[in-house]
């Protein structure tokens, strides 16, 4: 971030600049509302221009974000925002030229194509989200160039949010390039103070693959948690538990 992009410094239009943030969250549907909550609050549904742009690695991810945004707005009683999902450049070009979308989600290549064709304007953009850059950069060798093309059109006043499943070199490179002076957030920090469990302590148990289920049962019996989430690396691991 350039030197004049200080937290709280005024934007060219007179409003406050958005704070840059990095979230470390599991890549599951339940994480999407945590990322979108603040960004949706900044969307003015009376302004028929793109204000929230979410770049995803897959078409399914773009659709999931679009659906979550609509559901969150409806649940809060807000006016439902107009959403453009850019998963096909040709179809997205046609829809984008109709105008009126306040939220845009899609793949970096499709979004870059819309910008190059002047079918998408980001002058009123308030929040940019790179959703799970772990997959975003790995999915397409041209993604980094496409991201650079998108960033060339992003206003300096827009908040920039980067989401990653775990800290990694690629994410740090994007942070250094586009999100300096950011605030880093983890899933635990997203809890309200009264619900926050405090500092997390990671503990590992090494077991043979054949003993996973039995060891997991013993751990749950010993810890007796109110609730538990189990993450499996692959289908084989999922079957084991």
N, C-alpha and C positions, 0 to 999 in steps of 0.2 A: 504494500500500500504506500502510495506516495506520501511525502511528509505532511501535505495539507489534509490528509484523510485521518485526522485525529478523532478519537471517540468523542462524540458530543459536539464536534465542530459543525457549523451550519452548512447545509447543502445549498447548492446554487439557487434553488427555488425558495429558500428561506426555512425549510423544515430541518429537523435534526438528521444527521447522517446515521445510517444503520450500523449497528455493531457487528463486526465479523465474528463468526463462531465456528467451532469445530466440534462435532458430536461423535463420540465413539459409542455406537449402538449396534445390537445384533440386527442382521438383515432379515427382519420379520415384519409382518403387517402391523403389529402392535407398536413398532417404533415410528411409523410414519406420522401419527398425530403429534408425537413429541417434537418432531422436526417442524411440522407445519403450523403449530399453534401460534407462535409469535408472528410468523410470516402472514398468516391469514388475517390477523388483527390489523395489519397495515394495508390491506386491500380495501380500496374505496369502490364499492359496487356501483356508484353513480358515475365513476370515471370509466369509460368504455375503451380502455387501453391496457396493454399488458403491464401488470404490476408485480407479478410473481412468476418467475421462471424456474422450473425444476428440471435439471438435466439428469437422465437416468441411463443405465447401461442396456436395458431391455425394453421392448414394447410392453411386456407384462408389467414391468415396474412403473412405466409411465401411466398406464391405465389404473394401476393400484393407487398411485398418488392422486390422479384426477378424481377417482371415486371417493377417496378419503377426504379430499378437500370439500367436495359437495356434501358428503355426509356430515362432516364437522360443522359446516355452515348451517345446514338444516337443523342439526341437533341444538345449536345455540340460538336458533330463531333468527339468524341473520338472512339477508337476501342472498339467494343462491348465486354464486358467481358464475360467469360464463367461462368455460374451460375449453381450450384447444389442446388436443393430444396429437403431437407430431410424431407418429410412428411410420408414416408413409409420406415421403416428400411430395409426391404428386397430389395426393388427397389433401395433405396439410396446406399446400400452396393455394388450392381452391378455397378451402375453408378460411384460411388466414386473410385472404383478400376480401372476404366478406366483412372482416373487422369485428370489433366488439368484445374480443376475448380478454378477460382480466387475468387469467391464469393460463400459463402455457407449460405443458410437460412434454418430454420427448427425448429422443436420442440426439447425441451431439451432432451427428452428420445431418440429420433432418433439420435441426434448428439452425445450423450454419447455412444450409441451403435456403431456408426461409429468409435469413438475414441478407444473404448475397442477392436474393431476388427482390429485395425491398418489400417483401410481403409481411415482414415482422419488424416492428419498430420498438426499441427498448428505451425511448426517451423518458418514459414515465415509470420505468422499472424501479421497484422499491426493495425487492429481495431476490437474490439468485441463490439457488441450492444445487450443489453437486451431490447427488444421492449415491452413496456407497461407491466412492472412487476406487475402492479395491477392484471391483468388477468393471467399473467405467473405463479405466485405462487398459485393463487386461483384455477386455472384450474386443477392442479394435485398435490395431497399431496406429491408425490415423487419428485416434481420439485426442491426443495431446495437441495436434495441429488444429483440430476442430474446436477444442476448448479455447485455444488462443484466438481463433477467429471470433468466437462468441464474446470473449472478454473485451475485444476491441470495441464492441458496441455497448458494453455495460456502463451505465453512468457511475461516476465516482461516488455518488451519494448512496448507491444501492448497497444494502447489507449483503454480505456474502457468507453463505453457510456451506460447510463441507462436512459430509457424513462418511464415516469409515467404520467398518466392522472391527478393526483393530489397528493400532498404530503401525505404519509402514513407511518405507522410503518414498514411494510415489506420492503418498498423501503429504508428507513433509515437504516435498518439492513443490507441490501445488500451493501449500500454505506459504512457503517462502516467496513464491512468485506473485500470488494474488491475494493472500489473506494475512498479511502482516498485522501485528498488534491485535490478534484475535483472542477470543475467550474460548477456552477448551471446556467441553462438558462431557460427562459420562452419564450413563443411564441412572446411576445412583443419585447424581446431582440434580436430575430432573424431578425428583420427589420433592414435595413441599417439606418445609422444616419439621413440621410435626410428624410427618410420615417417614422422614429420612432415617435409614437404619444406621447411619454413621459410617465410619471408614470401613471399607471392605478388606478382608484378609483372605487371600487366595491360598487354598491348601490343595495338594494333589495326592492322589492315591494311585500307585502303579499296580495294575493287576493284569493277569492273563486274559485274553479275549474271551475265553470260555467261562470266566468267573465274573464277568461284568454284571450280569443280572443279580447274582446272589450278593455281591459286594454292595451294589446299589441299594438293595433291600435292607441290608444291615445298616448302611449309612443313614437311610431315611428313618429306620427304627431308632437309631441312636440319637439323631439330631431332632427328630420329631418336629419338622418345620410346619408352620401354618399353611404354607404353600411351597411348591417347588417347580422350577422350570428345568427341563432336561434337553440339552442340545446334542445332537448326534452329528458326527462328521460326514457320514455317508449312509447309504441304505443298509449296508451290512451291520454297521453299528446300531442303527435304529432297530433292526430286527433283534439284536442281542438284548436290548433293554425293553 
